[in-house]
Amino acid sequence: MSDNSQLTDAIGELRAKIQEMDARLESIQTELRPVIHIFRGNGRPGLEARLYHTEQKLDTLTRSTAWTARAAVGAGLSAIATIVWHFVTN
């Protein structure tokens, strides 16, 4: 009989541990639910898609800024050349 009671006690302990683990998993899932919601997109494209598009916009902005700087330097050089030409011809 003591083997049966030990077995019953062990099964009871296992059930208690399983219930405790189930409660922990439920709390983890509850904590992660907002993060998962944001990652999936919250009605918009997912986080990965938004990150990809943001990186593409940043690359485009960087390239256009470089061209704007080149145009400004070119305009400055043209203005200086015009002033020098004006003084040389007069």
C-alpha positions in Angstrom: 0.0 0.0 0.0 2.8 2.4 0.7 3.9 2.1 -3.0 0.4 3.2 -4.1 0.4 6.1 -1.7 3.9 7.2 -2.9 2.8 6.9 -6.5 -0.3 8.9 -5.7 1.7 11.5 -4.0 4.2 11.7 -6.9 1.3 12.0 -9.4 -0.2 14.8 -7.2 3.1 16.6 -7.1 3.4 16.3 -10.9 -0.1 17.7 -11.4 0.7 20.6 -9.1 4.0 21.3 -11.0 2.1 21.1 -14.4 -0.5 23.5 -13.2 2.2 25.9 -12.0 3.9 25.7 -15.3 0.6 26.3 -17.1 0.0 29.4 -15.1 3.5 30.7 -15.8 3.1 30.0 -19.6 -0.3 31.8 -19.5 1.3 34.9 -17.8 4.2 34.9 -20.3 1.7 34.7 -23.2 -0.3 37.6 -21.7 2.9 39.7 -21.4 4.0 38.9 -25.0 0.5 39.5 -26.6 1.1 43.3 -27.1 4.6 42.6 -28.6 3.2 40.0 -31.0 0.4 42.4 -31.9 2.9 45.1 -32.8 5.1 42.7 -34.7 2.2 41.4 -36.8 1.2 44.9 -37.7 -1.8 46.0 -35.7 -3.9 46.3 -38.8 -1.0 47.7 -40.8 1.9 45.9 -42.6 4.0 43.9 -40.2 7.0 45.3 -38.4 9.5 43.7 -40.8 7.8 45.2 -43.8 7.6 48.6 -42.2 11.3 48.4 -41.2 12.2 47.4 -44.8 10.3 50.4 -46.3 11.8 52.7 -43.7 15.3 51.6 -44.7 14.4 52.1 -48.4 13.2 55.6 -47.6 16.4 56.4 -45.7 18.6 55.1 -48.5 16.6 57.3 -51.0 16.9 60.3 -48.6 20.7 59.8 -48.3 21.1 59.6 -52.0 19.0 62.7 -52.7 20.9 64.6 -50.0 24.2 63.8 -51.6 22.9 65.1 -55.0 21.5 68.2 -53.3 24.9 68.9 -51.7 26.6 68.4 -55.1 24.2 70.8 -56.8 24.8 73.4 -54.0 28.6 73.1 -54.4 28.2 73.4 -58.2 26.0 76.4 -57.9 28.5 78.0 -55.5 31.4 77.3 -57.9 29.3 78.8 -60.8 28.6 81.9 -58.7 32.3 82.3 -57.9 33.3 81.8 -61.5 30.7 84.3 -62.7 32.0 86.9 -60.2 35.6 86.3 -61.3 34.6 86.5 -65.0 32.7 89.7 -64.3 35.9 91.3 -62.7 38.2 89.9 -65.4 36.0 91.3 -68.3 35.5 94.7 -66.8 
